[in-house]
Structures are given as C-alpha cells and as structure tokens.
C-alpha cells in the first residue's frame, strides 16, 4: 500500500515544502545545488516556520517561490534576479516590526518638523506683537509720586472691587498735534475729562463728563518746574494746565469724594486712530456741517465718519447747536457710546485679529499710571468690560447749570450732583434717559410728591423702595440715527 502511494506521487515530497507541492524547475537545477537531504545551514529558518506578514507581499517567507525562475525549496537556492529566495531569509534579514511603516511614511517626520517650525514662528511673532504694544504705553510716574505725597488727604475706597478711572483728553498742540492749533510751548489742557465708574460686579459702567468750565476748588499743586501753586476757586480745566494729571485727580477727588484708582491721558491722534481701527463710526446729522476751526465739512443724513472726521465732530463747538460746551459734551458722549457699540457688535473685543489694531492705536497715544501701564493690565481691564450689556454702558454729564456770577461758566446743581457722587462712591446704580423723558419723569415725581403730602397717604414713603436716581444721558445701545 505504501508502494502504491510512492509510485503515484512520483518524486518524494521535499521536506521543506507543504505536502502536495512539487518543486518546480528541477531540470534547471544548477551544478552544486544543495541536496535536499542535507542539514540546513545554521540559522536558516524553514519557509513554513517563518513569520508571516499578510500585508506586505514579497516579505512573507511562506510557500513556494513565485518569481525569479526556479527555486528548490531549500535554503541555498537563488532566483533568476540574483537575490536569495524567500525561504533563505534569516531572522537577521527579516524586517523588524514597524520598519516598513517607517519607510512608507517619511511625510510624518516632515509634518512634525513643519508643525514645530510654525509653532516657533507663531510664538516669536506673538511675543514681538506683545512687546510692541506693551512698549507703546507711556507710564506717568510723576503723577503717582505726587499723589503719594498727598495720600493723607485723599478719599478712602468704599467698595474695593469697583474701579474708578479718570479719562483725560489732552488738547496739547505739541508734536503730532501741532496741526490742530498753535503750539504754545507744549502746554496741555484737559479738553475732555470723564470719570468712568466700573461696578464691582462688572455688569454696568457709568461715564460722567466733567465740564471744562465748571467752577471748582483746585488744591495746591506742584508744577512742572517744581513750584507750588496756591489753592484757588477757578475753572476745572485749569487744574490740568497748572499741575498736570495729579492736580486734576486731586481736584476730582475733592469735588466728588470718590477715590480715583487709575487714570489715562489720550491725545488727539490716539482717538483718530481708534476710530479708523474699527473702520469708522456711523452717525446721523440733521443739518450739514461746515466748521473751518474743526476742519470739518459734512452733509446732512446718515454717514460713517473716519478718524479725522470723528475728531472734528467731537471737537466742533461754534457751528453746532447753541455753541455751548455742554452740548459738545453730550455729542462726545453719544459718539463714544456708538464707538463702544461698534466694538461690541462687531466682535472686536473677542477677536484678537481685530482687537490688535485697536490696542495698537490706543497704546500709541496713551499715558497711564503704573497700575495700567502694561498690555496685560489693559487686557484684563478690557476683558472685564466686554460682557457689560451696551444698555448698561451709560453716559451723562454731572448735573450743572450756568454759574450765577458768569453765565459762560458752570456750577453744580445740588443736591443732584452730591446724590450722583454718593451713588458712584457706594457702587449703587444710576439710570439715564433722554432729556425730554427726564422732564416727564420730573413732572410725574412732583405729582407723586403732592399726593404723598395728603394725610391719607401718610407713611407710604417708608413702605416703598428707594427709586434709582435718574439723570439726563444716553447709553451705548442708543442709535444716533433714531434720536
């Protein structure tokens, strides 16, 4: 029975090949071929025991040779291409795990190198931009030093987390501002002064304009040439001209009883560049403007002002309205509200790409105290305000009226002014409405007061909550074209 199997199978099966596979090319066997009965060379691995790799053809060591002419199945046979047959591979010759993947994916290394390069470039550019903006800011160390000398007479903060910042618009005609008027030796005047109160919960911001012609008590101040001025009752903007920022801060603190935490001085060009950085601000004019002093000529109707036009608009006085400084302040307040609204509605405060030119414009012409003289400090301040609703960003002028001894000057209206200062000092809310609405509210208040004086209504005041003080003003949510 065994003989029959041998006769039908022909040549005995090669011990290195699977049963049933007959080696091909025996007739082409080269002289000196290794006898299949001989022991394999040390280190040789039988084909059917070699590691299999189903994914890479030509690297697997299983089966009969499929290319390169005849092959014997033993470890010493060569193919027609001169390379060793697959069965001749040793563990030393076999690719290590993952080497094929590494050979096939060199782009991963290049991608990693490219990403690392981009990160380094971005980090370097970011650092350069940060240092540039940070270096734009001018620190006012002299004001801080003088305020420290008069620390004992300054008000004590009432609400620690609230912030009171004095914003001063300088109308110096020196340097780049020379084109806006005569340069009288670089002297400064406070063309615009705003007390900005940020509520401790950062849910509201109230900006109170202080008229330049308001009659106030200006304390003794030290001048630039280290002399001391006398205490005097004079126009408010004289404080800045006589003793600079420190004198203005002390004058405001004496007037309001509010501790000033920080200050910022911005000149003409800083304001212009900020308006240009947000691509202009839209306003509406009932009548055309032609003001040579303000270098402004505009038609009536809805239009978007660029930086130069905006500066002329907020500075114009003689040719707009009644020519009073009070009306000009109201125009400034509404324009600043529109600027804030433009920045929030266009996502400027949340978009670093759009915020950068605004910060660059602001910091170039900004002088501030050491507490706000870094980009980080300013960014934290802006970030704390970016979620304030626009209808809670309020603008108003301190209650004032023509000065009794000189109608060209102003004086405070009491007790309204003192009530306003008390609300801000204690971080309590105030409300603003247009002037015509305020008159209606005052009329209603008079009627209620008359009713409260009747015997039937006795004691009603003690039961009703204290109403929020209301003043004539506007908010950043107001549309200048709907007024």
C-alpha positions as CSV (number, residue, x, y, z in Angstrom):
1,X,0.0,0.0,0.0
2,X,2.9,2.3,0.8
3,X,4.5,1.4,-2.5
4,X,1.4,2.4,-4.4
5,X,1.4,5.8,-2.8
6,X,5.0,6.3,-3.7
7,X,4.5,5.3,-7.3
8,X,1.6,7.6,-7.8
9,X,3.3,10.6,-6.1
10,X,6.4,10.4,-8.3
11,X,9.4,12.2,-6.8
12,X,9.3,12.2,-2.9
13,X,8.0,15.4,-1.4
14,X,10.5,18.0,-0.3
15,X,10.6,18.0,3.5
16,X,10.8,21.9,3.4
17,X,7.6,22.3,1.3
18,X,4.0,21.6,2.2
19,X,2.6,18.3,1.2
20,X,1.3,18.1,-2.3
21,X,3.6,20.9,-3.6
22,X,6.1,19.6,-6.1
23,X,9.2,21.7,-6.5
24,X,9.4,23.3,-9.9
25,X,12.5,23.7,-12.1
26,X,14.3,20.5,-11.1
27,X,15.5,20.2,-14.7
28,X,17.1,23.6,-14.4
29,X,19.0,22.8,-11.2
30,X,22.5,24.3,-11.3
31,X,25.5,22.2,-10.5
32,X,26.4,22.3,-6.9
33,X,22.9,22.8,-5.7
34,X,22.4,21.7,-2.1
35,X,21.0,18.2,-1.7
36,X,17.5,18.4,0.0
37,X,18.6,15.7,2.4
38,X,21.5,17.7,3.8
39,X,21.1,19.6,7.0
40,X,20.2,23.2,6.6
41,X,22.7,25.9,7.3
42,X,22.9,27.2,10.8
43,X,20.5,29.9,11.4
44,X,18.3,29.1,8.4
45,X,14.6,29.1,9.0
46,X,12.2,26.8,7.2
47,X,9.8,28.6,5.0
48,X,6.7,27.3,6.6
49,X,8.0,28.4,10.0
50,X,9.0,31.9,9.0
51,X,6.9,34.8,10.4
52,X,4.0,35.7,8.1
53,X,3.1,39.2,7.1
54,X,-0.2,39.3,5.2
55,X,0.0,42.9,4.5
56,X,3.4,43.1,2.6
57,X,3.8,40.9,-0.4
58,X,7.4,39.7,-1.1
59,X,8.3,40.0,2.6
60,X,6.5,36.9,3.7
61,X,8.5,33.7,3.9
62,X,5.8,31.2,3.2
63,X,5.1,29.0,0.2
64,X,7.0,28.2,-2.9
65,X,8.9,30.8,-4.8
66,X,6.6,32.7,-7.0
67,X,9.1,34.7,-9.0
68,X,12.6,34.7,-10.3
69,X,12.7,31.4,-12.2
70,X,13.1,28.0,-10.5
71,X,13.8,27.5,-6.8
72,X,14.5,24.4,-4.9
73,X,12.7,25.0,-1.6
74,X,16.0,24.5,0.3
75,X,17.8,27.5,2.0
76,X,20.5,27.9,-0.6
77,X,18.6,28.3,-3.9
78,X,18.8,31.6,-5.7
79,X,16.2,33.1,-8.1
80,X,16.9,34.4,-11.6
81,X,17.3,38.0,-10.2
82,X,20.3,37.0,-8.2
83,X,18.6,37.6,-4.8
84,X,18.2,34.9,-2.3
85,X,14.9,33.0,-2.4
86,X,12.4,33.9,0.2
87,X,13.0,30.7,2.0
88,X,16.6,31.7,2.6
89,X,15.7,34.7,4.8
90,X,17.1,34.6,8.4
91,X,15.9,36.5,11.4
92,X,18.7,38.9,10.9
93,X,17.5,39.6,7.3
94,X,13.8,39.9,8.2
95,X,12.4,43.4,8.6
96,X,11.9,44.5,12.2
97,X,8.3,45.4,13.4
98,X,7.2,48.8,12.1
99,X,10.2,49.3,9.7
100,X,8.0,49.0,6.7
101,X,5.7,51.7,8.1
102,X,8.6,54.0,8.8
103,X,9.9,53.5,5.2
104,X,6.4,54.2,3.8
105,X,5.6,57.3,5.9
106,X,8.5,59.7,5.9
107,X,6.0,62.6,5.5
108,X,5.1,62.2,9.2
109,X,8.5,63.3,10.2
110,X,8.4,66.2,7.8
111,X,4.9,67.2,9.0
112,X,6.1,67.1,12.6
113,X,9.1,69.3,11.7
114,X,6.9,71.7,9.9
115,X,4.4,72.0,12.7
116,X,7.2,72.6,15.2
117,X,8.6,75.4,12.9
118,X,5.2,77.0,12.6
119,X,4.7,77.0,16.4
120,X,8.1,78.6,16.9
121,X,7.3,81.3,14.3
122,X,3.9,82.0,15.8
123,X,5.3,82.2,19.3
124,X,8.0,84.5,18.1
125,X,5.5,86.7,16.3
126,X,3.2,86.8,19.2
127,X,5.9,87.8,21.6
128,X,7.0,90.5,19.2
129,X,3.5,91.9,18.9
130,X,3.1,91.8,22.7
131,X,6.3,93.7,23.3
132,X,5.4,96.2,20.6
133,X,2.1,97.1,22.2
134,X,3.5,97.0,25.7
135,X,6.2,99.4,24.6
136,X,3.7,101.8,23.1
137,X,2.4,102.8,26.6
138,X,3.9,105.8,28.4
139,X,4.0,105.5,32.2
140,X,3.2,108.6,34.2
141,X,5.5,108.0,37.3
142,X,5.5,111.7,38.3
143,X,1.7,111.8,38.9
144,X,2.0,108.6,41.1
145,X,4.8,110.2,43.1
146,X,2.9,113.4,43.7
147,X,-0.3,111.6,44.7
148,X,1.7,109.6,47.2
149,X,2.8,112.8,48.9
150,X,-0.8,113.9,49.4
151,X,-2.1,110.4,50.3
152,X,-3.5,111.5,53.7
153,X,-5.9,113.9,52.2
154,X,-7.2,111.5,49.5
155,X,-10.6,109.7,49.9
156,X,-10.7,106.1,51.2
157,X,-12.1,103.5,48.8
158,X,-15.6,102.4,49.9
159,X,-16.1,99.3,47.6
160,X,-12.8,97.6,46.9
161,X,-13.8,95.7,43.7
162,X,-15.2,98.7,42.0
163,X,-12.9,100.7,39.7
164,X,-12.9,104.5,39.2
165,X,-10.8,105.6,36.2
166,X,-10.3,109.2,35.2
167,X,-10.1,109.6,31.4
168,X,-8.4,112.8,30.3
169,X,-8.4,114.0,26.7
170,X,-5.4,116.2,26.2
171,X,-5.5,119.0,23.6
172,X,-1.8,119.7,23.6
173,X,-0.7,121.2,20.3
174,X,2.8,119.9,20.5
175,X,4.3,117.1,18.4
176,X,1.9,115.4,16.0
177,X,-1.0,117.5,17.4
178,X,0.6,120.8,16.1
179,X,-1.7,120.7,13.1
180,X,-4.8,121.3,15.3
181,X,-3.7,124.7,16.6
182,X,-1.0,126.9,17.8
183,X,1.9,125.3,19.8
184,X,2.4,127.4,22.8
185,X,5.4,125.6,24.2
186,X,3.8,122.2,24.6
187,X,1.4,123.2,27.4
188,X,-1.6,120.9,28.0
189,X,-5.2,121.5,28.6
190,X,-7.9,118.9,29.5
191,X,-10.3,119.3,26.6
192,X,-12.4,116.4,27.9
193,X,-12.5,114.8,31.3
194,X,-14.6,111.7,32.1
195,X,-15.0,109.8,35.4
196,X,-15.5,106.2,34.4
197,X,-17.1,104.0,37.2
198,X,-16.9,100.2,36.7
199,X,-19.3,98.4,39.0
200,X,-17.8,95.7,41.3
201,X,-19.9,93.0,39.5
202,X,-18.8,94.4,36.1
203,X,-22.5,94.5,35.0
204,X,-22.5,98.2,34.4
205,X,-20.2,101.1,33.5
206,X,-21.1,104.8,34.1
207,X,-19.1,107.6,32.4
208,X,-19.7,111.0,33.9
209,X,-18.4,114.1,32.0
210,X,-17.0,117.0,34.0
211,X,-17.4,120.3,32.2
212,X,-14.1,122.1,31.4
213,X,-15.7,125.4,32.5
214,X,-17.1,124.1,35.8
215,X,-16.1,126.3,38.7
216,X,-14.4,124.2,41.4
217,X,-11.8,124.3,44.2
218,X,-8.4,123.5,42.9
219,X,-6.0,122.5,45.7
220,X,-2.3,123.4,46.0
221,X,-0.4,121.6,43.2
222,X,3.2,121.2,42.2
223,X,4.0,122.5,38.7
224,X,6.4,121.0,36.2
225,X,9.2,123.3,37.3
226,X,8.8,122.1,40.9
227,X,6.9,125.2,42.2
228,X,3.7,125.1,44.2
229,X,0.5,126.8,43.1
230,X,-2.0,128.4,45.6
231,X,-5.3,126.9,46.3
232,X,-8.0,128.6,44.2
233,X,-11.5,128.6,43.1
234,X,-11.3,128.5,39.3
235,X,-12.3,126.7,36.1
236,X,-11.9,122.9,36.3
237,X,-9.5,122.5,33.3
238,X,-7.1,125.0,34.9
239,X,-6.0,122.1,37.2
240,X,-4.5,120.2,34.3
241,X,-2.7,123.2,32.9
242,X,-1.3,124.2,36.2
243,X,-0.3,120.9,37.8
244,X,-1.0,118.2,35.2
245,X,-2.6,114.8,35.9
246,X,-2.0,114.6,39.6
247,X,-3.6,118.0,40.2
248,X,-6.6,117.1,38.1
249,X,-7.1,113.8,40.0
250,X,-6.9,115.6,43.4
251,X,-9.4,118.2,42.2
252,X,-11.8,115.5,41.1
253,X,-11.4,113.6,44.4
254,X,-12.1,116.8,46.4
255,X,-15.2,117.6,44.2
256,X,-16.7,114.1,44.3
257,X,-15.3,112.3,47.4
258,X,-14.5,109.4,45.0
259,X,-11.1,107.7,45.2
260,X,-9.5,107.6,41.7
261,X,-7.9,104.2,41.2
262,X,-6.3,104.8,37.7
263,X,-6.0,107.4,35.1
264,X,-5.5,107.5,31.3
265,X,-4.5,110.5,29.2
266,X,-5.3,110.2,25.5
267,X,-4.3,112.8,22.8
268,X,-6.0,113.7,19.5
269,X,-4.2,111.1,17.4
270,X,-5.0,108.3,19.7
271,X,-8.7,109.0,19.3
272,X,-8.4,109.3,15.5
273,X,-6.5,106.0,15.1
274,X,-9.0,104.1,17.3
275,X,-11.9,105.2,15.1
276,X,-10.0,104.2,12.0
277,X,-9.1,100.8,13.6
278,X,-12.8,99.9,13.8
279,X,-13.5,101.1,10.2
280,X,-15.3,104.2,11.2
281,X,-18.4,105.0,13.3
282,X,-21.9,105.8,11.9
283,X,-23.8,108.9,12.9
284,X,-26.7,110.9,11.6
285,X,-26.8,114.7,11.0
286,X,-30.0,116.7,10.9
287,X,-28.1,119.6,9.2
288,X,-24.9,119.8,7.2
289,X,-21.7,120.9,9.0
290,X,-19.1,123.4,7.7
291,X,-16.7,124.2,10.5
292,X,-13.3,125.5,9.5
293,X,-12.0,125.6,13.0
294,X,-12.8,121.9,13.4
295,X,-11.6,121.2,9.9
296,X,-15.0,119.5,9.2
297,X,-17.4,119.6,6.3
298,X,-20.2,117.0,6.2
299,X,-23.6,116.7,4.5
300,X,-26.8,116.0,6.4
301,X,-28.0,112.4,6.8
302,X,-26.6,109.0,7.8
303,X,-22.9,108.6,7.3
304,X,-19.8,106.8,8.6
305,X,-17.0,109.1,10.0
306,X,-13.4,108.2,9.7
307,X,-10.9,109.1,12.4
308,X,-10.2,112.7,11.1
309,X,-13.8,113.4,10.6
310,X,-14.7,112.0,14.0
311,X,-12.2,114.1,15.8
312,X,-13.6,117.3,14.1
313,X,-17.1,116.1,15.0
314,X,-16.5,115.7,18.8
315,X,-14.4,118.9,19.0
316,X,-16.7,121.2,17.0
317,X,-18.4,123.8,19.1
318,X,-19.2,127.1,17.5
319,X,-21.1,125.9,14.4
320,X,-23.1,123.1,16.1
321,X,-26.2,123.7,18.2
322,X,-26.0,126.6,20.6
323,X,-22.2,126.5,20.7
324,X,-22.1,125.6,24.4
325,X,-19.6,123.2,25.9
326,X,-22.4,121.3,27.5
327,X,-23.9,120.4,24.1
328,X,-20.5,119.4,22.8
329,X,-20.1,117.0,25.8
330,X,-23.4,115.4,25.0
331,X,-22.2,114.9,21.4
332,X,-19.0,113.4,22.7
333,X,-20.8,111.0,25.0
334,X,-23.1,109.8,22.2
335,X,-20.2,109.3,19.8
336,X,-18.2,107.3,22.4
337,X,-21.3,105.2,23.0
338,X,-21.5,104.5,19.3
339,X,-17.8,103.6,19.3
340,X,-18.3,101.1,22.2
341,X,-21.4,99.6,20.4
342,X,-19.4,99.2,17.2
343,X,-16.6,97.4,19.0
344,X,-19.0,95.0,20.8
345,X,-21.4,94.3,18.0
346,X,-18.6,93.6,15.5
347,X,-16.9,91.2,18.0
348,X,-13.7,93.3,18.1
349,X,-13.2,92.6,21.8
350,X,-13.5,88.9,21.3
351,X,-11.3,88.7,18.1
352,X,-7.6,89.1,18.7
353,X,-7.0,89.9,15.0
354,X,-9.4,92.8,15.1
355,X,-8.5,93.8,18.6
356,X,-4.8,94.3,17.8
357,X,-5.1,97.4,15.6
358,X,-7.5,99.0,18.3
359,X,-5.0,98.3,21.0
360,X,-2.1,99.5,18.9
361,X,-3.9,102.8,18.2
362,X,-4.9,103.2,21.8
363,X,-1.5,102.4,23.3
364,X,0.5,104.7,20.9
365,X,-1.1,107.8,22.3
366,X,-1.8,106.6,25.9
367,X,-0.2,107.8,29.1
368,X,-1.3,106.0,32.2
369,X,-0.4,105.3,35.8
370,X,1.9,102.4,36.8
371,X,-1.1,100.2,37.6
372,X,-2.3,100.2,34.0
373,X,1.0,100.6,32.1
374,X,1.3,97.1,30.7
375,X,-0.6,95.4,27.9
376,X,-1.6,92.7,30.4
377,X,-3.2,95.3,32.7
378,X,-5.1,96.9,29.9
379,X,-6.2,93.5,28.5
380,X,-7.6,92.5,31.9
381,X,-9.5,95.7,32.1
382,X,-11.0,95.3,28.6
383,X,-11.8,91.7,29.3
384,X,-13.7,92.6,32.5
385,X,-15.8,95.1,30.5
386,X,-16.5,93.1,27.3
387,X,-19.6,91.3,28.8
388,X,-21.2,94.6,30.0
389,X,-24.5,95.0,28.1
390,X,-24.5,98.0,25.9
391,X,-27.6,99.4,27.5
392,X,-25.7,99.4,30.8
393,X,-22.8,101.4,29.4
394,X,-24.2,104.8,30.4
395,X,-23.0,108.4,29.7
396,X,-24.1,111.5,31.4
397,X,-22.9,115.0,32.4
398,X,-22.6,115.9,36.1
399,X,-25.8,118.0,36.9
400,X,-24.8,121.6,36.2
401,X,-26.2,125.0,35.4
402,X,-24.8,128.4,34.3
403,X,-22.7,129.9,37.1
404,X,-24.5,132.7,38.8
405,X,-21.7,135.2,38.5
406,X,-20.7,134.4,35.0
407,X,-23.1,132.6,32.6
408,X,-20.1,131.5,30.5
409,X,-19.0,129.2,33.4
410,X,-20.8,126.3,35.1
411,X,-21.7,125.3,38.6
412,X,-23.1,122.1,40.1
413,X,-26.8,121.6,40.7
414,X,-27.4,120.5,44.2
415,X,-28.4,118.1,45.7
416,X,-28.5,116.2,42.4
417,X,-24.7,116.3,42.0
418,X,-24.0,115.1,45.5
419,X,-26.5,112.3,45.1
420,X,-24.8,111.2,41.9
421,X,-21.4,111.2,43.6
422,X,-22.7,109.2,46.5
423,X,-24.3,106.5,44.3
424,X,-21.0,106.0,42.4
425,X,-18.9,106.1,45.6
426,X,-21.0,103.4,47.2
427,X,-21.3,101.4,43.9
428,X,-25.0,101.8,43.7
429,X,-26.9,102.0,40.4
430,X,-27.9,105.1,38.5
431,X,-30.2,105.4,35.4
432,X,-30.1,107.7,32.4
433,X,-32.8,108.8,30.0
434,X,-33.0,111.4,27.2
435,X,-33.5,114.9,28.4
436,X,-37.2,115.1,27.3
437,X,-38.1,111.9,29.1
438,X,-36.4,113.2,32.2
439,X,-38.6,116.3,32.2
440,X,-41.6,114.0,32.0
441,X,-40.3,111.9,34.9
442,X,-39.7,115.0,37.0
443,X,-43.3,116.1,36.3
444,X,-44.6,112.8,37.5
445,X,-42.4,112.9,40.6
446,X,-43.9,116.3,41.5
447,X,-47.4,114.9,41.3
448,X,-46.5,111.9,43.4
449,X,-44.8,114.2,46.0
450,X,-48.0,116.3,46.1
451,X,-50.1,113.2,46.7
452,X,-47.7,111.9,49.4
453,X,-48.3,115.1,51.4
454,X,-52.0,114.2,51.8
455,X,-53.0,112.7,55.2
456,X,-54.4,109.5,53.6
457,X,-51.0,108.7,52.1
458,X,-49.0,109.2,55.3
459,X,-46.3,106.6,55.8
460,X,-46.3,105.5,52.2
461,X,-42.7,106.6,51.7
462,X,-41.4,104.3,54.3
463,X,-43.0,101.3,52.6
464,X,-41.9,102.0,49.0
465,X,-38.4,101.1,47.9
466,X,-35.9,104.0,47.2
467,X,-36.1,104.7,43.5
468,X,-32.9,104.6,41.4
469,X,-31.7,108.2,40.7
470,X,-32.3,109.1,37.1
471,X,-30.2,111.6,35.1
472,X,-30.2,113.0,31.6
473,X,-27.9,111.0,29.4
474,X,-27.5,108.2,26.9
475,X,-26.3,104.6,26.6
476,X,-24.1,102.7,24.1
477,X,-27.2,100.9,22.9
478,X,-28.8,104.1,21.6
479,X,-28.9,104.6,17.8
480,X,-27.7,108.0,16.9
481,X,-29.9,107.9,13.8
482,X,-33.1,107.4,15.7
483,X,-32.8,110.4,18.0
